Amino acid sequence: MSAIAVSERARTAIELGESHFREFKSALEGPPGEKRKRPIKDIATNIAQTLVAFANADGGELLVGVEDNGEVSGLPGFSEADYASLEAAPTTRVHSSTPLPPVKLRRLSIEGKGVLYFSVPKEPPTNLPQPCGKLKLPLSSVPLTVKYLVRAALASLSAHFSVLHA
């Protein structure tokens, strides 16, 4: 897809707002009028988690530098190294044994502000991706592979039938 087509698609996505297939992530934090740059590591983790969720569902697109209400806040004060870290998130922040399907990525200028556009297709259920790193989440909120869920279900059924036949 050409840069012009992606830019137009991103503008349309912003007009339509967030949905099951579309997510906006702010690169800023703080109250209105006092916004400051969020830590790059946090934004990169959000990118990976969102793209993993999209790949595990029906695919989708992510725009970084856009507020939940569709306001384009951009990535002010972000260096080339910051951009590179965010652009690498789909690879560096996703578990290497379950990588994402090919991610489309573009740097865009919308309303004169820098925005990162990511798009990921639906992943076939045989190789669902997982975020990596030191997740400080309760076990119940960590994404699980289909293989793990099937094994757990079979173990549960086996235990259930063992009790019935005892």
N, C-alpha and C positions, 0 to 999 in steps of 0.2 A: 504494500500500500504506500503510495507516495506521501511525502511530508505534508502536502496540501490537503490530501484526503484525510490524513490522521488529524490534522489541525481542525478541519471542519467537523470530523466525527467527535473530537473532544469538545468543541463548542456546543454541538448538539447535545452531547451527554450532560454538559453543565446546565443547559436549558431544561432538560428532562428531569434532572435531579437524581438523587441516589435511588437505587432499586436493588433487586436480587442480583442483578448483573453489573451494577455500577456502584463504585464507592469513591468518596472523596476523602483525602487525608490532609489535614493542615500541617504545615511545616513550622507553625508558630504556636506559642502558648502564652497564656496570661490574659488579663482582662482587656476589654476594648480600650484602645488608646495607649496601652502599655505592652503590646505584643512583642515577644522576643523569640529568637530562633530556638526551636526544640533541639535536644541532643540528637546528633546524627544517628547514634546507635539505636535510639528509641524509634526514630522514623524508619530506619532500615528494618528493624524488627517488625514494625507495623506493615511495611511493604510485603515482607516475606509471609507473614501470617495471613494477610488479605489475599495474596495470590494463591497460597496453598488452599485456602477456603474456596476460592473460585474454581481452582482446578479440581477439587474434590466434589464440587457441585456441578454447575452447568457452564463454567467458564465465566469470564467477566473482564471488566476494565476498571483500572484504578488511576485516579488523577491526584498527584501529590502537589500541593500548593493551592488547593481549592477547599474552602470551608464547607461544612455540612449543608449550609444554606445556599450553596452555589456561588458565593462570593469568591472571586479569584484574589487570593492574598499573595500568591507566588512564593518564591524562595529567596527573599531579600537577604543579602549578606552571606550567601552561600558561595564558598570557593569552588574552584574546579575539583579539588580533592573531595569536598563534600558531595558534589554531584556524582563523582566517580564511585564513592562509597554507597550512595543510594542506588545508583544504576547497577551495582554489583550485588545488591541484596537478594535478588531472586536466585543467585548461585551461592553466595557466601552464607546466607542465613537460612538455607533449606537443607535438610539432611541429605548427604551425598548418596545414600543408598536408595533414596526415593526422590530424585530430582523432579523439578517442574517440567512440564512439556515446554516446547519453545515459547519464550515470552517475547512479545513485540514491545519495544521500548523506543520512545522518542522524547527529545527535549523540545518543548514548544514555547512560544511566546503568545500568551493570550492576554488581551488588554494591556499589553506592554510589560507583562510580568512572566517570569519563568515558571513553567509547569512541567512536571514529568508525567508522561503518559505510559502506562503499562497495560498490556492486554494478554490474557492467557486463555487458551482453549480448555474445554473439559478434558480431564485425564481419564483414560479407560480405567475401570476399577481394578485392574491387575497390578497397577504400580502407583498407588496414591501417594503423593508427596507429603512430607511432614516438615514442620519447621525444626530447626536445630538450635543448639546453644544451650545455655543453662536456663531452662525454663523454670521460673519460680511460680508455678501454677499448681493448683490441686490436681491430682492425677485424673480426676474426672473431666477436666477441661483440656487435657492434652490430646491432640488428634491421634487416632489409632488406625492401623492398617486394617484392611478387609481381612487379611490372613489372620491377624490377631483376633479379630471379632469372631471369625468362624471357629477358630480353635477354642476360644472361650465358650462359645455356644455349644460346641460338641462336648466339651468337658463338663459343662453344666448338665446337659442331657444325659451323659453317661452316669454322672453322679446320681441324678434323679432316678434313672432306671435301676441302678445298683441298689438303692434304698427300697424300691418297690419289690424287687426280687429277693430281698434278704429275709 
